[in-house]
Every structure is written in C-alpha cells, then in structure tokens.
Amino acid sequence: METSTRLQTPGGLGNNGGQAHYTHLQTATIPELCAQLEPDLISAIRHPTGIPPLVQVLSVLHFLATGSFQVTVDLAAGMSHPMFSIVLTRVLGALIKHMCSYIVFPQVEDLPMVKADFHAMGHIPNITGAIDGTHVAFVTAPWQNEQDFRNRKHFHSMNMQMVCLADQYISHVNAKYPESVHDAFILRNSSIPNVMAQLLRHLVWLIGDSGYPNLSWVLTPVRNPRTRAEERYNEIHGRTRRIIECTFGLLKARSRCLHLTGGSLCYSPKKVCQIIVACCMLHTRALRRHVPFLQEEEAGDGHVAAVDPVDSEEDEDNRSAVIRQYFQ
C-alpha cells in the first residue's frame, strides 16, 4: 500500500474517570471523523454486541495513539479481544478508503509555496519534498520469506518510505516492503518517478540521503566533498533534509504503536501496512486541525541505508550544476 485531547467516552475507554488522550485529533473533530467513516462502520451496529461507530473509532484511536497491546484496549473499550480485532480491521479499511484526500503530492499550483518553504530552511532552491525511510517493528513472523523481514537488530520490521513537506505534512507513503528491501528499490518501484517526471518541466527536486541515487529530480549529499562549495552544500543539504527525520519523530510520537517504546505490533505485514497508512492520515488530519503536540523526538529506529547507489555521470553533472550556481 502506497500512499491531543481528552474526551469522556462511552464504554469506559481511557483511564482517568473514563477520559483518554488522543494525540491525533481535538475533541470537536472526532465526531467529524466518525461521520466521515460511519457509512462503512454502520454495519457494526447490526452485530449482536451493538458497538456504535463512535466507540469503534475511539477504541482504534486509543490503540494507535498509545501503542497499548490490543488486550489493554479490549478492557478499556469494554469489548472482547476478537471483537476489537474486527473493529480494528473495519476502521482501518474505512480510513484507507479516504487516503487520497489526506496524503496528496503537491499540485502545480502549490509548487511556488512548497519551494519557498524549503528554501527558507536552507536556501536550496526548487525542493518539493524530503524523502527517507524508517523501520516499523512487528512481532508476528510471516509464513513466507521470514528472513526478508528480519533487520540487523534481529526483529521483524517494515521499511516505510515517506515524503514530507517543510511543514511536516506527509505527501507520500509507501509501506508495503520488508526491511531487507533497499530504499532506492522502493523509490524506483513507487509512483514517485512518474509523478516527478510530470513535474520536471517546473524544475523540482526531492532531497534525500545517500541511500538514494542522485537523479535529475533527487538531490543527495556529495560522498567525498573536495571543495568548500561541496562542503557547504552538504551542510545545508543535511540541515534541510532533517525535516523528514523530525516528521518521522512527530509521527511516531503521535502514534506510539509505530514506535518501539509502544511495543511491536502483533499483526501480519499486510495489517502493519494498513496501520502505518492510517497513522500517516491521522497525522495529516492533526496538522490540518492544528492539534498541538509539544514533545517531538527522533524516530530512533536504527534505520541505515544498506549501500550507496551508483550515480550516472549525467546525474552527477546535475548536482554539480546546483553546487556551482548556488554554493560557490
């Protein structure tokens, strides 16, 4: 698959007199989200337990935000373990149907403002996104190709690729590949190359680390800088690219289920992929609704690019031209 508040809740969800933290949404916007998802959740009311859509949404938000094990949410929401599994699947499916209205790559009319925001960070022109990958851990070993999902720290994880804007909005997410798949491979096999090809006449670049190839639309660091201009370029490149690391940190702080401190997810790779996308959507919704989050932290997952891709001479010339024009 590619692309905080307190509330008195039904069913005793939460632990402060029935109150719970939701770092994704403000209290007033939760009914709005429920209304959006209700057509896909209304069938749950016909289940013998009669769980209303509001309780379904709140229980899943609690799970995603806290990283609690599912059994903890079962008790808090007053539903059985099997029932919460059904509710989680139903809410994730309903959310993902709206993915394209949440996670959107900048359109042509958005490019001047997007470029200006990135330029203000480090004075590199024409940047339309920062790209990188991070690990999301899970404990349910896949039946097939188990070794592909085991990382160098010996736990299973998905390699999640993301593109963000200077204001930490997520404009692209690809969460369907295991840890063993290299960042450059994920990029090549995503929709990003086609999107960037359509925008190239508007002079646009993504900014990425050395795990990505230096393409006509991807700017990466100079491996062995030999001039002061190249050193200055690397310094400003690193300063600008740090926004993707901060976005990973904020995403995982809002959605503790994605962070190791929240406990590894106990689901199949397919379900983990759905959870990742849902968390990215809720992160975007929180930014749109100006939901404050005071504590940011680094992703801290030990994600390291496997090897440096080989750049073509043409791509090297493209980056050299940028350095000569803007960093001499």
C-alpha positions as CSV (number, residue, x, y, z in Angstrom):
1,M,0.0,0.0,0.0
2,E,1.4,3.2,-1.2
3,T,0.3,6.4,-0.4
4,S,-4.2,15.5,21.9
5,T,-7.3,15.8,23.6
6,R,-9.3,14.4,26.5
7,L,-12.8,13.0,25.9
8,Q,-15.4,11.4,28.1
9,T,-16.1,8.2,26.2
10,P,-18.7,5.5,26.1
11,G,-17.7,2.1,27.4
12,G,-15.2,3.4,29.9
13,L,-12.4,4.0,27.3
14,G,-9.5,5.6,29.0
15,N,-8.1,5.6,32.5
16,N,-8.9,8.9,34.2
17,G,-12.5,8.6,35.1
18,G,-13.3,7.5,31.6
19,Q,-11.1,10.0,29.9
20,A,-8.3,9.3,27.4
21,H,-5.6,11.1,25.4
22,Y,-5.9,11.3,21.6
23,T,-2.9,13.0,20.1
24,H,-4.3,12.8,16.6
25,L,-7.5,14.9,17.0
26,Q,-9.2,17.5,19.1
27,T,-12.4,16.6,20.8
28,A,-14.5,18.7,18.5
29,T,-13.2,16.9,15.4
30,I,-13.7,13.3,16.5
31,P,-17.5,13.4,15.6
32,E,-16.5,14.8,12.2
33,L,-14.2,11.8,11.6
34,C,-16.9,9.4,12.8
35,A,-19.4,11.0,10.4
36,Q,-16.9,10.5,7.6
37,L,-16.4,6.8,8.4
38,E,-19.9,6.0,9.6
39,P,-21.2,4.6,6.2
40,D,-18.5,1.9,6.4
41,L,-18.9,1.3,10.1
42,I,-22.7,1.3,10.4
43,S,-22.8,-2.4,9.7
44,A,-21.2,-3.0,13.1
45,I,-24.4,-1.9,14.8
46,R,-26.1,-4.9,13.4
47,H,-23.6,-7.1,15.2
48,P,-25.2,-8.7,18.4
49,T,-22.8,-6.6,20.6
50,G,-24.1,-3.4,19.0
51,I,-20.9,-1.3,19.1
52,P,-21.7,2.2,17.8
53,P,-19.3,3.8,15.3
54,L,-18.1,6.4,17.8
55,V,-16.9,3.6,20.2
56,Q,-15.3,1.8,17.3
57,V,-13.4,4.9,16.2
58,L,-12.4,5.9,19.7
59,S,-11.1,2.4,20.6
60,V,-8.9,2.4,17.4
61,L,-7.6,5.9,18.0
62,H,-6.7,4.9,21.6
63,F,-4.8,1.9,20.2
64,L,-2.9,3.8,17.6
65,A,-2.0,6.8,19.9
66,T,-0.9,4.8,22.9
67,G,0.7,1.7,21.4
68,S,-1.0,-0.4,24.1
69,F,-1.3,-4.0,23.4
70,Q,-4.7,-4.9,22.0
71,V,-5.8,-6.7,25.1
72,T,-5.4,-3.4,27.0
73,V,-7.7,-1.7,24.6
74,D,-10.2,-4.6,24.8
75,L,-10.6,-4.0,28.5
76,A,-10.7,-0.2,28.2
77,A,-13.3,-0.2,25.5
78,G,-15.4,-3.0,27.1
79,M,-15.3,-5.3,24.1
80,S,-13.8,-8.8,23.6
81,H,-10.5,-9.5,22.0
82,P,-12.0,-11.0,18.9
83,M,-14.4,-8.1,18.6
84,F,-11.7,-5.4,18.8
85,S,-9.8,-7.3,16.0
86,I,-13.0,-7.0,13.8
87,V,-13.4,-3.3,14.8
88,L,-9.7,-2.5,14.0
89,T,-10.0,-4.1,10.6
90,R,-13.2,-2.3,9.9
91,V,-12.0,1.2,11.0
92,L,-8.6,0.8,9.2
93,G,-10.4,-0.2,6.0
94,A,-12.8,2.8,6.3
95,L,-10.0,5.2,6.9
96,I,-7.9,4.0,4.0
97,K,-10.8,4.5,1.6
98,H,-10.1,8.2,2.1
99,M,-6.3,8.0,1.8
100,C,-6.2,10.1,-1.4
101,S,-7.8,13.1,0.2
102,Y,-5.3,13.0,3.1
103,I,-2.0,12.2,1.5
104,V,-1.5,14.3,-1.6
105,F,1.6,15.2,-3.5
106,P,1.9,19.0,-4.2
107,Q,0.0,20.1,-7.3
108,V,1.4,22.5,-9.8
109,E,-0.3,25.5,-8.3
110,D,1.2,24.5,-4.9
111,L,4.8,24.4,-6.0
112,P,5.8,28.0,-5.5
113,M,4.8,28.0,-1.8
114,V,6.2,24.5,-1.3
115,K,9.6,25.5,-2.8
116,A,9.6,28.8,-0.8
117,D,9.1,26.9,2.5
118,F,12.0,24.6,1.8
119,H,14.2,27.5,0.5
120,A,13.7,29.3,3.8
121,M,15.1,26.3,5.6
122,G,18.5,26.2,3.9
123,H,18.4,28.2,0.7
124,I,18.4,25.2,-1.7
125,P,16.0,26.1,-4.5
126,N,13.2,24.1,-6.1
127,I,12.8,21.4,-3.3
128,T,9.3,19.9,-3.3
129,G,9.8,17.2,-0.7
130,A,12.2,15.4,1.6
131,I,12.4,11.6,1.3
132,D,13.6,8.9,3.6
133,G,12.7,5.5,5.1
134,T,12.2,4.3,8.6
135,H,11.5,0.9,10.3
136,V,8.2,-0.1,11.9
137,A,8.6,-3.2,14.1
138,F,6.2,-6.1,14.3
139,V,6.4,-9.4,16.1
140,T,4.2,-11.8,14.0
141,A,6.7,-13.7,11.9
142,P,5.5,-14.1,8.3
143,W,4.9,-17.6,7.0
144,Q,6.8,-16.8,3.8
145,N,10.2,-15.2,3.4
146,E,10.6,-14.6,7.1
147,Q,14.2,-13.7,6.7
148,D,13.4,-10.7,4.5
149,F,11.5,-9.0,7.3
150,R,14.3,-9.5,9.9
151,N,16.6,-6.5,10.3
152,R,20.1,-6.2,11.6
153,K,18.8,-5.7,15.1
154,H,17.1,-9.1,14.8
155,F,13.5,-8.0,15.0
156,H,10.9,-8.0,12.2
157,S,10.1,-4.7,10.6
158,M,8.6,-3.0,7.5
159,N,10.7,-0.4,5.6
160,M,8.4,2.6,5.4
161,Q,9.3,5.2,2.8
162,M,7.8,8.7,3.2
163,V,8.0,12.1,1.5
164,C,7.2,15.2,3.6
165,L,6.9,18.9,3.1
166,A,8.7,21.7,5.0
167,D,5.6,22.0,7.3
168,Q,5.8,18.2,8.1
169,Y,2.8,17.3,6.0
170,I,3.1,13.8,4.5
171,S,2.8,13.9,0.8
172,H,3.6,10.3,0.0
173,V,3.9,7.0,1.9
174,N,4.9,3.5,0.8
175,A,4.8,0.9,3.5
176,K,4.5,-2.4,1.6
177,Y,8.1,-3.6,1.6
178,P,10.1,-5.6,4.2
179,E,13.2,-4.3,5.9
180,S,15.5,-6.1,3.5
181,V,14.4,-4.0,0.5
182,H,16.7,-1.1,-0.2
183,D,15.4,2.5,-0.1
184,A,16.5,3.0,-3.7
185,F,14.5,0.0,-4.9
186,I,11.4,1.2,-3.0
187,L,11.7,4.6,-4.7
188,R,12.1,3.1,-8.2
189,N,9.1,0.9,-7.8
190,S,6.8,3.5,-6.3
191,S,4.6,6.1,-8.1
192,I,7.1,8.9,-7.3
193,P,9.2,8.6,-10.5
194,N,6.1,9.1,-12.7
195,V,4.9,12.0,-10.5
196,M,8.2,13.7,-10.6
197,A,8.5,13.1,-14.4
198,Q,5.3,15.0,-14.9
199,L,6.6,17.9,-12.8
200,L,10.1,18.1,-14.1
201,R,9.4,21.0,-16.5
202,H,8.6,23.0,-13.4
203,L,12.1,22.3,-12.1
204,V,11.5,20.3,-9.0
205,W,13.7,18.1,-6.8
206,L,13.4,15.8,-3.8
207,I,16.1,15.8,-1.2
208,G,17.3,12.5,0.2
209,D,20.3,10.9,1.9
210,S,23.0,8.7,0.4
211,G,20.7,5.7,0.4
212,Y,19.1,7.2,-2.8
213,P,20.6,7.6,-6.2
214,N,21.4,11.2,-7.3
215,L,18.9,11.6,-10.1
216,S,17.8,14.6,-12.2
217,W,15.0,15.0,-9.6
218,V,16.7,13.7,-6.4
219,L,19.5,15.7,-4.7
220,T,21.8,13.6,-2.4
221,P,24.9,14.6,-0.5
222,V,28.3,14.6,-2.1
223,R,30.1,11.4,-0.9
224,N,33.6,12.8,-0.8
225,P,33.4,16.6,-0.8
226,R,36.7,18.1,-2.2
227,T,35.8,21.8,-2.3
228,R,34.4,24.3,0.2
229,A,31.3,24.7,-2.1
230,E,30.7,21.0,-1.8
231,E,31.2,21.0,1.9
232,R,28.8,24.0,2.2
233,Y,26.3,22.2,0.0
234,N,26.5,19.1,2.3
235,E,26.0,21.2,5.4
236,I,22.9,22.9,4.0
237,H,21.6,19.7,2.5
238,G,21.8,17.9,5.9
239,R,20.0,20.9,7.6
240,T,17.2,20.9,5.0
241,R,16.8,17.1,4.9
242,R,16.5,16.9,8.7
243,I,12.8,17.8,8.3
244,I,12.0,14.3,7.3
245,E,13.7,12.9,10.4
246,C,11.6,15.4,12.5
247,T,8.5,14.3,10.8
248,F,9.2,10.6,11.5
249,G,9.7,11.6,15.1
250,L,6.5,13.5,15.3
251,L,4.5,10.8,13.5
252,K,5.8,8.1,15.9
253,A,5.2,10.3,18.9
254,R,1.6,10.9,17.9
255,S,1.2,7.2,17.0
256,R,3.1,5.3,19.7
257,C,2.0,2.0,18.0
258,L,4.7,2.7,15.4
259,H,7.5,3.3,17.9
260,L,9.4,0.6,19.6
261,T,8.6,2.1,23.0
262,G,5.0,1.5,22.3
263,G,5.6,-2.2,21.8
264,S,6.0,-4.0,18.5
265,L,2.8,-4.6,16.5
266,C,1.3,-8.1,16.8
267,Y,-0.1,-8.3,13.2
268,S,0.8,-9.6,9.8
269,P,2.8,-7.4,7.4
270,K,-0.4,-6.5,5.5
271,K,-2.1,-5.3,8.6
272,V,1.0,-3.4,9.7
273,C,1.0,-1.6,6.3
274,Q,-2.6,-0.6,6.9
275,I,-1.8,0.7,10.4
276,I,1.1,2.8,9.0
277,V,-1.0,4.4,6.4
278,A,-3.8,5.1,8.8
279,C,-1.4,6.8,11.2
280,C,0.0,8.9,8.4
281,M,-3.5,10.0,7.5
282,L,-4.3,10.9,11.1
283,H,-1.1,12.8,11.4
284,T,-2.1,14.9,8.4
285,R,-5.6,15.5,9.9
286,A,-4.0,16.6,13.1
287,L,-1.8,19.2,11.3
288,R,-4.8,20.4,9.3
289,R,-6.8,20.9,12.5
290,H,-3.8,22.5,14.3
291,V,-3.8,19.9,17.0
292,P,-0.8,20.8,19.2
293,F,1.9,18.3,20.2
294,L,4.5,19.6,22.5
295,Q,7.0,16.8,22.5
296,E,8.9,15.8,19.4
297,E,11.5,13.0,19.3
298,E,13.7,11.3,16.8
299,A,12.5,8.2,15.2
300,G,15.3,6.2,16.9
301,D,14.8,3.0,14.9
302,G,18.4,2.5,13.7
303,H,17.4,2.8,10.1
304,V,20.6,2.8,8.0
305,A,20.9,2.8,4.2
306,A,22.3,-0.5,3.1
307,V,24.7,0.6,0.3
308,D,25.1,3.8,-1.7
309,P,23.5,3.6,-5.2
310,V,25.8,4.3,-8.2
311,D,25.1,7.7,-9.8
312,S,25.3,8.2,-13.5
313,E,27.6,11.0,-14.9
314,E,24.5,12.9,-16.1
315,D,23.1,12.9,-12.6
316,E,26.4,14.0,-11.1
317,D,26.5,16.9,-13.5
318,N,23.0,17.9,-12.4
319,R,24.1,18.1,-8.8
320,S,27.4,19.8,-9.7
321,A,25.5,22.5,-11.6
322,V,23.4,23.2,-8.5
323,I,26.5,23.5,-6.3
324,R,28.2,25.8,-8.8
325,Q,25.2,28.0,-9.2
326,Y,24.1,28.3,-5.6
327,F,27.1,27.4,-3.3
328,Q,30.2,28.8,-4.8
